[in-house]
Amino acid sequence: MNDTANATPHAVDSGEESWDMMIEPRAGWFELHLSDLWRYRDLLWMFVRRDFVAVYKQTILGPLWFFIQPLLITLVFTVIFSGVAKLPTDGAPPLLFYLAGTTPWNYFATCLTKTSTTFKDNANLFGKVYFPRLVTPLSIVISTLIQFVIQFATLVIALGWYLAKGAELHPNFAGILLGTPLLILMLGAQGLGFGIIISALTTKYRDLAFVVGFGVQLAMYATPVVYPLSMVSEKYRAWLELNPMTAIIEAFRAFYLGAGTFSWSMLGWSAGVTATVLLIGIVIFNRVEKTFMDTV
């Protein structure tokens, strides 16, 4: 079957034969046919289950790694950046400060790195059968969201423990209830958008595959994950605020810890960049899927 085709339901009556589906090529840049994602939702959930189960299927501790990894990273950051480097944490307990930064960052980074290899990892499958190719990176974002929820529970438990001890924390419960779904949506959308752009570009420019790993690590230090935005001088703060992840990380800390430099204008900028990146990513992804088998 031609990989460049798109399946759309038609009722075509041609004498004795009746067709349930017609395969048609995509012509325009913005013929995205996103409704196909809903029609193939069963396949989407099958991929989600596959992605989630396969990660730790043959490990001894299994899903416990979802708790162990963020805790180990947080403890290392606490020792190095708070204990050794003496970086401030905006008055929040260091453990909570770093946990509130690494939890959302890990979700974004995982979405980006895993979706950035979509075409390369699924070339054999894409060449054999038709289905909306966007199902594959979307399933990664959803399965990674399940991991994020498990890790996010660690942050909530730690926050409850510190509050029970009488720590000077001022969580914004209205912000938590109303803002958390928005922040999670923006994290997933950014990771998906940047990831599928890179995936589409790496079909021709393989060098990008080598850049993604250390590029994400460098991006973390250009985002206030291990330091507060408040400690950055005015000379460089404006540049950091252009980073769409900055507002999300600061919003997490403001909502859950009552710490951080947060403003709705920053979050609005981040939301605008997120929507733009996601739209560009989907358009490029759908365009490249027509010819990627010739280059992968």
Buried (B, 14 or more C-beta within 10 A) or exposed (E): EEBBBBBEEEEEEEEEEEEEEEBBEBEEEEEBBEEBBEBBEEBBBEBBBEBBEEBBEEEEEEBEBBBEBBBEBBBEBBEEBBEEEEBBBBBBBBBBBBBBBBBBBBBBBBBBBBBBBBBBBBBEEBEEEBBBBBBBBBBBBBBBBBBBEBBBEBBEEBBEEBEEEEBEBEBBEEBBEEBBEBBBEBBBBBBBBBBBBBBBBBBEEEEBBEBBEEBBEEBBEBBBBBBBBBEBEEEEBEEBBEBBBBBBBBBBBBBBBBBBBBEEEBBEBBBEBBBEBBBBBBBBBBBBBBEBBEEB
